Amino acid sequence: MTVSHILIIFHLSYSQRENRFATRFTPLFMTYKGNAMSTDKGTYKKTYKMTVKKYQLVYSQLFFTLILLTSLKSFASECTDANLIDLVKTPYVNPADVHSKLSCLEEYLLFHGDRRAIFLSVYRMVTATMAESIELGVYENKQWITDYLVIFADKYREAFYNYETKNLMAIPGSWIIAFDTAKRGENLILQDVALGMTAHITRDLAHAIHDVGIAPNQASRLRDHRKVNEYLAFVYADINLMLSDLYGPGIDDIFLEKPAGPVLAQLTGKGMVAVRDRAWLHGVLLTKMPGIFYRLVDWYIEKTSVNTAFLALSPKINPVVFKRLHEMEGSDPLSAFCSKFPCKQ
């Protein structure tokens, strides 16, 4: 399937998808910014327009990801020809730098058939949406939330760099599990995503919050941390669409409408909000606990993230569902998955 085919398909289906998502998120539009089911026409019109703008942004991110997944293999670039370690050795400096370097790394991994690209494709969509929300000026502490995004993303870069340079003692255990599993390519796509999210949120986010700081106004910074959830809510459905594209037809029947297990269910909004709230609490504890107590909190975060990673490797999925998911991966030689990763013959 060529890029032109994908463009035509998306052009024809865009309006149908837009209507479907607008219908799904209408209750969220009406409660946005605390206006609980407001019937004021002016308020509704304003919040609806803001939400549609954010939806269009997310759609464009999904579109770009699908284009990468379906066409990148055919074209070498400066990113795909680069040395992998060079792509991750330099710390990120601002949101634009984060987006540019994550996109370049994603290109490299997809071009070389490295399944670590699966989580990265999801994460790039998330960071792009968060960066756009910063530009909209919706946060009380703009510089703080900007630093929050950059420092958080740099935790991923640092783990990736240490993994590639074999500095294993400097890598969190949950990232070792995630990277090793993706490199082996023996687990489900959904598990690759879940493992990346487990390592990055249950472990990295707490340390990013500690590094960026919660003073002087902890309450307003907590509000900004939680406001991020409102914008991430617009990404989850599109992540599911991207995963659906990788799996192919039929995924809706066996996963998206019937969640496959407690860990994988964290890919949805409510589960992720709970995980992010817990990361905030852990970040606060890291900030306020001195000496040995800091080390105890750090040990607890590490142990929790590793245990959650092991749970993601053996989730409580119905064996029939698990078998069908495994059969779907790589079963269609024309699928986006088979254009990037080893497939069944």
C-alpha positions as CSV (number, residue, x, y, z in Angstrom):
1,M,0.0,0.0,0.0
2,T,1.5,3.3,-1.0
3,V,1.4,6.7,0.7
4,S,-1.1,8.0,-1.9
5,H,-3.4,5.1,-1.1
6,I,-3.3,6.0,2.6
7,L,-4.0,9.7,1.9
8,I,-7.0,8.8,-0.2
9,I,-8.4,6.5,2.5
10,F,-7.9,9.0,5.2
11,H,-9.5,11.8,3.1
12,L,-12.6,9.7,2.5
13,S,-12.9,8.6,6.2
14,Y,-12.0,11.8,7.9
15,S,-15.5,13.3,8.3
16,Q,-16.9,10.0,9.6
17,R,-14.2,9.7,12.2
18,E,-14.6,13.3,13.2
19,N,-18.3,12.8,13.8
20,R,-17.7,9.6,15.8
21,F,-15.1,11.3,18.1
22,A,-17.2,14.4,18.5
23,T,-20.1,12.3,19.6
24,R,-18.0,10.3,22.0
25,F,-16.4,13.3,23.7
26,T,-19.4,15.7,23.8
27,P,-20.0,15.1,27.6
28,L,-16.4,16.0,28.1
29,F,-16.7,19.2,26.1
30,M,-19.7,20.3,28.3
31,T,-17.8,19.7,31.6
32,Y,-14.6,21.3,30.4
33,K,-13.0,23.8,32.9
34,G,-15.5,23.0,35.6
35,N,-18.7,24.0,33.8
36,A,-20.6,21.0,34.9
37,M,-23.1,20.3,32.1
38,S,-23.4,24.1,31.5
39,T,-26.4,25.0,29.3
40,D,-25.0,28.5,28.5
41,K,-24.7,28.7,24.7
42,G,-21.7,31.0,24.7
43,T,-19.7,28.9,27.2
44,Y,-20.6,25.7,25.3
45,K,-19.6,27.2,22.0
46,K,-16.3,28.5,23.3
47,T,-15.3,25.2,25.0
48,Y,-16.5,23.2,22.0
49,K,-14.3,25.2,19.6
50,M,-11.3,24.7,21.9
51,T,-11.9,21.0,22.1
52,V,-12.4,20.6,18.3
53,K,-9.1,22.4,17.8
54,K,-7.4,20.0,20.2
55,Y,-9.0,17.0,18.4
56,Q,-7.8,18.2,15.0
57,L,-4.3,18.4,16.5
58,V,-4.5,14.9,17.8
59,Y,-5.8,13.7,14.4
60,S,-2.9,15.2,12.6
61,Q,-0.5,13.4,15.0
62,L,-2.2,10.1,14.3
63,F,-2.1,10.8,10.6
64,F,1.6,11.5,10.7
65,T,2.2,8.3,12.7
66,L,0.3,6.1,10.2
67,I,2.2,7.7,7.3
68,L,5.4,6.8,9.1
69,L,4.3,3.2,9.8
70,T,3.2,2.6,6.2
71,S,5.8,4.4,4.1
72,L,9.1,5.0,6.0
73,K,10.7,1.7,5.1
74,S,11.2,2.7,1.5
75,F,13.1,5.9,2.2
76,A,16.4,6.4,3.9
77,S,17.1,9.7,5.6
78,E,19.5,11.5,7.8
79,C,17.8,10.0,10.8
80,T,17.7,6.4,9.4
81,D,21.4,6.5,8.4
82,A,22.6,8.0,11.7
83,N,24.4,6.1,14.4
84,L,21.8,5.1,17.0
85,I,23.8,6.2,20.0
86,D,24.3,9.6,18.5
87,L,20.5,10.0,18.3
88,V,20.1,9.7,22.1
89,K,23.4,10.9,23.6
90,T,22.4,14.6,23.9
91,P,20.0,15.8,26.6
92,Y,16.8,17.5,25.4
93,V,16.6,21.3,25.9
94,N,13.0,22.3,25.0
95,P,9.7,20.9,23.7
96,A,10.7,21.4,20.0
97,D,13.9,19.6,20.6
98,V,12.0,16.8,22.3
99,H,9.7,16.4,19.3
100,S,12.4,16.6,16.7
101,K,14.7,14.1,18.4
102,L,11.9,11.6,19.3
103,S,10.6,11.8,15.7
104,C,14.1,11.1,14.4
105,L,14.6,8.2,16.7
106,E,11.2,6.8,15.7
107,E,12.2,7.0,12.1
108,Y,15.4,5.1,12.8
109,L,13.7,2.4,14.8
110,L,10.9,1.9,12.2
111,F,13.4,1.8,9.3
112,H,15.4,-0.9,11.0
113,G,12.5,-3.0,12.2
114,D,13.1,-2.4,15.9
115,R,10.0,-3.0,17.9
116,R,11.0,-0.3,20.5
117,A,9.4,2.0,17.9
118,I,5.9,0.8,19.0
119,F,6.0,2.5,22.4
120,L,7.9,5.5,20.9
121,S,5.2,6.1,18.3
122,V,2.7,6.4,21.1
123,Y,5.0,8.5,23.3
124,R,5.7,10.9,20.4
125,M,2.0,11.5,20.0
126,V,1.6,12.2,23.7
127,T,4.5,14.7,23.9
128,A,3.3,16.5,20.8
129,T,-0.2,16.9,22.3
130,M,1.3,18.1,25.6
131,A,3.6,20.6,23.8
132,E,0.6,22.0,22.0
133,S,-1.4,22.4,25.2
134,I,1.5,24.4,26.6
135,E,1.4,26.7,23.6
136,L,-2.4,27.2,24.2
137,G,-1.5,28.8,27.5
138,V,-3.8,26.7,29.7
139,Y,-1.4,26.1,32.6
140,E,-0.8,28.3,35.6
141,N,3.0,27.7,35.6
142,K,4.0,27.7,31.9
143,Q,7.8,27.5,32.5
144,W,7.4,24.8,35.1
145,I,5.2,22.6,32.9
146,T,7.6,23.2,30.0
147,D,10.5,22.0,32.1
148,Y,8.3,19.1,33.4
149,L,7.8,17.9,29.8
150,V,11.5,18.2,28.8
151,I,12.9,16.5,32.0
152,F,10.3,13.7,31.8
153,A,11.2,13.0,28.1
154,D,14.9,13.1,28.9
155,K,14.4,10.2,31.4
156,Y,13.4,8.1,28.4
157,R,16.4,9.3,26.4
158,E,18.7,8.6,29.2
159,A,17.5,5.0,29.7
160,F,17.7,4.4,26.0
161,Y,21.2,5.8,25.8
162,N,22.4,3.7,28.8
163,Y,20.8,0.6,27.3
164,E,22.6,1.1,24.0
165,T,25.9,1.8,25.7
166,K,25.4,-1.2,27.9
167,N,25.6,0.8,31.1
168,L,23.1,-1.5,32.7
169,M,23.7,-0.4,36.3
170,A,22.3,3.0,35.4
171,I,19.1,1.7,33.8
172,P,15.9,1.3,35.9
173,G,14.9,-2.4,36.0
174,S,11.5,-1.7,34.3
175,W,13.3,-0.2,31.3
176,I,15.6,-3.2,31.0
177,I,12.5,-5.4,30.9
178,A,10.8,-3.2,28.3
179,F,13.7,-2.8,26.0
180,D,14.7,-6.5,26.2
181,T,11.1,-7.6,25.5
182,A,10.7,-5.3,22.5
183,K,14.1,-6.5,21.1
184,R,13.1,-10.1,21.4
185,G,9.8,-9.4,19.6
186,E,8.0,-12.4,21.2
187,N,5.2,-10.6,23.0
188,L,2.1,-8.7,22.0
189,I,2.2,-5.2,20.5
190,L,0.0,-4.2,23.4
191,Q,2.5,-5.5,25.9
192,D,5.3,-3.5,24.2
193,V,3.2,-0.4,24.8
194,A,2.2,-1.3,28.3
195,L,5.8,-2.1,29.3
196,G,7.0,1.3,28.0
197,M,4.3,3.2,29.7
198,T,4.9,1.2,33.0
199,A,8.6,2.2,33.0
200,H,8.1,5.7,31.9
201,I,5.2,6.7,34.2
202,T,5.4,4.5,37.3
203,R,9.2,5.1,37.6
204,D,10.3,8.1,35.4
205,L,7.5,10.5,36.1
206,A,8.1,10.5,39.9
207,H,11.7,11.3,39.4
208,A,10.9,14.0,36.8
209,I,8.6,15.6,39.3
210,H,11.3,15.5,42.0
211,D,13.9,17.0,39.5
212,V,11.6,19.8,38.3
213,G,10.5,20.7,41.8
214,I,7.1,21.2,43.4
215,A,7.9,24.5,45.2
216,P,7.0,27.3,45.7
217,N,3.3,26.7,44.9
218,Q,2.7,23.0,45.2
219,A,-1.1,23.3,44.9
220,S,-0.9,25.1,41.5
221,R,1.6,22.7,40.2
222,L,-0.5,19.8,41.1
223,R,-3.4,21.4,39.2
224,D,-1.1,21.7,36.2
225,H,0.0,18.1,36.5
226,R,-3.7,17.1,36.6
227,K,-4.6,19.4,33.7
228,V,-2.2,17.4,31.5
229,N,-4.7,14.5,32.0
230,E,-7.4,16.5,30.2
231,Y,-5.3,16.8,27.1
232,L,-4.0,13.3,27.2
233,A,-7.7,12.1,27.2
234,F,-7.8,13.2,23.5
235,V,-4.9,11.0,22.6
236,Y,-6.1,7.7,24.1
237,A,-8.7,6.9,21.4
238,D,-6.1,7.8,18.7
239,I,-3.6,5.5,20.3
240,N,-6.2,2.7,20.1
241,L,-6.7,3.6,16.4
242,M,-2.9,3.3,15.8
243,L,-2.8,0.0,17.5
244,S,-5.8,-1.1,15.5
245,D,-3.9,-0.2,12.3
246,L,-1.0,-2.3,13.4
247,Y,-3.1,-5.3,14.2
248,G,-5.5,-5.1,11.3
249,P,-9.3,-5.7,11.1
250,G,-10.9,-7.5,14.0
251,I,-9.0,-5.9,16.8
252,D,-12.1,-3.9,17.9
253,D,-14.0,-7.1,18.5
254,I,-11.5,-8.7,20.8
255,F,-9.7,-5.9,22.6
256,L,-10.9,-2.3,22.2
257,E,-14.5,-3.1,23.2
258,K,-13.5,-5.8,25.7
259,P,-10.3,-4.8,27.6
260,A,-7.9,-7.7,27.8
261,G,-6.6,-7.3,31.3
262,P,-5.9,-5.0,34.2
263,V,-2.4,-3.8,33.1
264,L,-3.4,-3.3,29.5
265,A,-6.5,-1.5,30.6
266,Q,-4.2,1.3,31.9
267,L,-3.8,2.4,28.3
268,T,-7.3,3.9,28.7
269,G,-8.0,7.3,30.4
270,K,-9.1,6.3,33.9
271,G,-6.3,3.9,34.5
272,M,-3.6,6.4,33.3
273,V,-5.0,9.1,35.5
274,A,-4.6,6.9,38.6
275,V,-1.1,6.0,37.6
276,R,-0.1,9.6,37.1
277,D,-1.6,10.6,40.4
278,R,0.4,8.0,42.1
279,A,3.5,9.2,40.4
280,W,2.9,12.7,41.7
281,L,2.6,11.4,45.3
282,H,5.9,9.5,44.8
283,G,7.5,12.6,43.4
284,V,6.4,14.6,46.4
285,L,7.8,12.0,48.8
286,L,11.1,12.0,46.9
287,T,11.2,15.7,47.3
288,K,10.4,15.9,51.0
289,M,12.0,12.8,52.5
290,P,15.6,13.2,53.6
291,G,18.5,10.7,53.6
292,I,17.6,7.1,54.2
293,F,13.9,7.8,53.7
294,Y,14.6,9.2,50.2
295,R,16.4,5.9,49.4
296,L,13.5,3.9,50.8
297,V,11.0,5.7,48.6
298,D,13.3,5.3,45.6
299,W,13.6,1.6,46.3
300,Y,9.8,1.3,46.6
301,I,9.3,3.1,43.2
302,E,11.8,0.9,41.5
303,K,10.3,-2.3,43.0
304,T,6.8,-1.3,42.1
305,S,7.7,-0.4,38.5
306,V,9.5,-3.7,38.0
307,N,6.6,-5.7,39.5
308,T,4.2,-3.9,37.3
309,A,6.4,-4.7,34.3
310,F,6.4,-8.4,35.2
311,L,2.6,-8.2,35.5
312,A,2.4,-6.7,32.0
313,L,4.4,-9.7,30.7
314,S,1.9,-12.1,32.2
315,P,-1.4,-10.3,32.3
316,K,-4.7,-12.0,33.1
317,I,-5.9,-12.2,29.6
318,N,-8.4,-14.8,28.5
319,P,-6.2,-17.5,26.7
320,V,-8.5,-17.5,23.7
321,V,-8.2,-13.7,23.4
322,F,-4.4,-13.9,23.8
323,K,-4.1,-16.5,21.1
324,R,-6.2,-14.5,18.7
325,L,-4.2,-11.4,19.3
326,H,-0.9,-13.3,18.7
327,E,-2.3,-14.8,15.5
328,M,-3.3,-11.4,14.3
329,E,0.2,-9.9,14.6
330,G,2.0,-10.4,11.4
331,S,-0.8,-12.5,9.8
332,D,-1.5,-9.9,7.0
333,P,1.6,-9.3,4.8
334,L,0.0,-6.0,3.6
335,S,-0.5,-4.7,7.2
336,A,1.4,-1.7,8.7
337,F,3.0,-4.2,11.1
338,C,4.4,-6.4,8.4
339,S,5.9,-3.3,6.6
340,K,8.1,-2.7,9.6
341,F,8.6,-5.9,11.7
342,P,9.3,-9.6,11.1
343,C,6.1,-11.3,10.1
344,K,4.7,-14.8,9.6
345,Q,5.3,-16.4,6.3
